[in-house]
Amino acid sequence: MPATPRILVFAGSVRSGAFSGKTADAAQKALALQGAEVTRISLLDYPLPIYDQDLEKEEGIPESAMKLARLFASHDGVLIATPEYNGSVPPLLKNTIDWLSRVRRDGDKELKPLTGKVVAICSSSEGQFAGIRAINHLRAILQRCQMEVTMPECSVPRGGEAFDDKGDFRDERLQQTMERVASALIEQSALTAGMQR
């Protein structure tokens, strides 16, 4: 069992000032304070075309998807913070998952970046419902991809007011929830990684 689990953290939005980005930052901090080795990325650095099976057949898996797949594979766990778009996950996040789910090999080695990977999920929105519809959809998608979704989850309401100038939650209950999310992800990631090594 690794003493320091490696956790990959990203948001489902690349918008400047996105609430999901701030939520991912808060998760990064909570994970690091509990001893995890955290890699925080932006999906902006992994541009992908809209998934199309004909495109995959003609051109193969895009290099950005392969780079991201290798990054997933090199980490013990993942944390995803999603915004809510029209009651569901944003197309950027869904498209990323769709491409990753198509990765099967990396050269002569098997590579299935999502299967069996431990993942924690968070959501945020401008309103009081905190993106709970999006997080429910995201959970279903990730479980369909055979990822191990941990509990609890952290849903952040009224994102414009939720964070102070340091990026910390103003609401102590939200901070405590995020700490529980981080603890569960670290524990499960370490356990799963220990079983695989």
For each residue, the residues with C-beta under 8 A, 3 or more apart:
1: 190 191 193 194
2: 5 6 76 190 193 194 197
3:
4: 35 36 37
5: 2 36 37 76 77 186 189 190 193
6: 2 36 37 39 74 75 76 77 189
7: 31 36 37 38 39 75 76 77 78 79 185 186 189
8: 38 39 41 71 72 75 77 78 79
9: 24 27 28 31 38 39 40 41 78 79 81
10: 24 40 41 42 43 79 80 81
11: 14 18 20 21 23 24 42 43 80 81 82 83
12: 20 43 80 81 82 83 89 90 92 93 138
13: 18 19 20 21 82 83 90 92 93
14: 11 18 21 42 43 44 92
15: 18 21
16:
17: 21 22
18: 11 13 14 15 21 22 83
19: 13 22 23 83 124 125 126 156 159 160 162
20: 11 12 13 23 24 81 82 83 122 123 124
21: 11 13 14 15 17 18 24 25 42 81
22: 17 18 19 25 26 124 159 162 163 167
23: 11 19 20 26 27 81 122 123 124 154 156 159
24: 9 10 11 20 21 27 28 40 79 81 122
25: 21 22 28 29 40 167
26: 22 23 29 30 163 167 168 169 175 178
27: 9 23 24 30 31 79 81 120 122 154 178 181 182
28: 9 24 25 31 32 38 40
29: 25 26 32 33 167 168
30: 26 27 33 34 175 178 179 181 182
31: 7 9 27 28 34 36 38 79 182 185 186
32: 28 29 35 36 38
33: 29 30 182
34: 30 31 179 182 183 186
35: 4 32 186
36: 4 5 6 7 31 32 182 185 186 189
37: 4 5 6 7
38: 7 8 9 28 31 32
39: 6 7 8 9 71 75
40: 9 10 24 25 28
41: 8 9 10 45 46 71
42: 10 11 14 21 45
43: 10 11 12 14 46 92 93 96
44: 14 47
45: 41 42
46: 41 43 64 65 67 68 96
47: 44 64
48: 51 62 64 65 95 96 99
49: 52 55 62
50: 91 95
51: 48 55 56 95 98 99 102
52: 49 55 56
53: 56 57
54: 57 58
55: 49 51 52 58 59
56: 51 52 53 59 60 61 102
57: 53 54
58: 54 55
59: 55 56 62
60: 56
61: 56 65 66 69 99 102 103
62: 48 49 59 65 66 99
63: 66 67
64: 46 47 48 67 68
65: 46 48 61 62 68 69 96 99 100 102 103
66: 61 62 63 69 70 103 106
67: 46 63 64 70 71
68: 46 64 65 71 72 96 99 100 113
69: 61 65 66 72 73 100 103 106 111 113
70: 66 67 73 74 106 111 113
71: 8 39 41 67 68 74 75
72: 8 68 69 75 78 100 113 114 117
73: 69 70 111 113
74: 6 70 71
75: 6 7 8 39 71 72 78
76: 2 5 6 7 118 189 190 192 193
77: 5 6 7 8 117 118 119 120 185 186 188 189 192
78: 7 8 9 72 75 117 118 119 120 147
79: 7 8 9 10 24 27 31 119 120 121 122 181 185
80: 10 11 12 93 119 120 121 122 138 142
81: 9 10 11 12 20 21 23 24 27 121 122 123 124
82: 11 12 13 20 89 90 93 121 122 123 124 131 134 135 138
83: 11 12 13 18 19 20 90 123 124 125 131 134
84: 87 88 89 123 124 125 129 131 133 134
85: 88 89 90 91 134
86:
87: 84 133 134
88: 84 85 133 134 137
89: 12 82 84 85 93 94 134 137 138 141
90: 12 13 82 83 85 93 94
91: 50 85 94 95
92: 12 13 14 43 95 96
93: 12 13 43 80 82 89 90 96 97 138
94: 89 90 91 97 98 141
95: 48 50 51 91 92 98 99
96: 43 46 48 65 68 92 93 99 100
97: 93 94 100 101 114 141 142 145
98: 51 94 95 101 102
99: 48 51 61 62 65 68 95 96 102 103
100: 65 68 69 72 96 97 103 113 114 145
101: 97 98 114 145
102: 51 56 61 65 98 99
103: 61 65 66 69 99 100 106 111 112 113
104: 110 111 112
105: 108 109 110 111
106: 66 69 70 103 109 111
107:
108: 105
109: 105 106
110: 104 105
111: 69 70 73 103 104 105 106
112: 103 104 115 116
113: 68 69 70 72 73 100 103 117
114: 72 97 100 101 117 142 145 146 147
115: 112 145 146 147
116: 112 146 147 148 192
117: 72 77 78 113 114 147 148
118: 76 77 78 147 148 150 185 188 189 192
119: 77 78 79 80 142 147 148 149 150 185
120: 27 77 78 79 80 149 150 153 181 182 184 185
121: 79 80 81 82 135 138 139 142 149 153
122: 20 23 24 27 79 80 81 82 135 153 154 155 156 178 181
123: 20 23 81 82 83 84 130 131 132 134 135 138 153 154 155 156
124: 19 20 22 23 81 82 83 84 130 131 155 156 157 159 162
125: 19 83 84 129 130 131 134 156 157 159
126: 19 158 159 160
127: 130 157 158
128: 157 158
129: 84 125 132 133 157
130: 123 124 125 127 155 156 157
131: 82 83 84 123 124 125 134 135 155 156
132: 123 129 135 136 155
133: 84 87 88 129 136 137
134: 82 83 84 85 87 88 89 123 125 131 137 138
135: 82 121 122 123 131 132 138 139 153 155
136: 132 133 139 140
137: 88 89 133 134 140 141
138: 12 80 82 89 93 121 123 134 135 141 142
139: 121 135 136 142 143 149 153
140: 136 137 143 144
141: 89 94 97 137 138 144 145
142: 80 97 114 119 121 138 139 145 147 149
143: 139 140 146 147 149
144: 140 141
145: 97 100 101 114 115 141 142
146: 114 115 116 143
147: 78 114 115 116 117 118 119 142 143
148: 116 117 118 119 188 192
149: 119 120 121 139 142 143
150: 118 119 120 181 184 185 188
151: 184
152: 177 180 181 184
153: 120 121 122 123 135 139 181
154: 23 27 122 123 174 177 178 181
155: 122 123 124 130 131 132 135
156: 19 23 122 123 124 125 130 131 159 162 169 174
157: 124 125 127 128 129 130 162
158: 126 127 128 161 162
159: 19 22 23 124 125 126 156 162 163
160: 19 126
161: 158 170
162: 19 22 124 156 157 158 159 169 170 171 174
163: 22 26 159 167 168 169 170
164: 167 168 169 170
165:
166:
167: 22 25 26 29 163 164
168: 26 29 163 164 175
169: 26 156 162 163 164 172 174 175 178
170: 161 162 163 164 174
171: 162 174 175
172: 169 175 176
173: 176 177
174: 154 156 162 169 170 171 177 178
175: 26 30 168 169 171 172 178 179
176: 172 173 179 180
177: 152 154 173 174 180 181
178: 26 27 30 122 154 169 174 175 181 182
179: 30 34 175 176 182 183
180: 152 176 177 183 184
181: 27 30 79 120 122 150 152 153 154 177 178 184 185
182: 27 30 31 33 34 36 120 178 179 185 186
183: 34 179 180 186 187
184: 120 150 151 152 180 181 187 188
185: 7 31 36 77 79 118 119 120 150 181 182 188 189
186: 5 7 31 34 35 36 77 182 183 189 190
187: 183 184 190 191
188: 77 118 148 150 184 185 191 192
189: 5 6 7 36 76 77 118 185 186 192 193
190: 1 2 5 76 186 187 193 194
191: 1 187 188 194 195
192: 76 77 116 118 148 188 189 195 196
193: 1 2 5 76 189 190 196 197
194: 1 2 190 191 197
195: 191 192
196: 192 193
197: 2 193 194
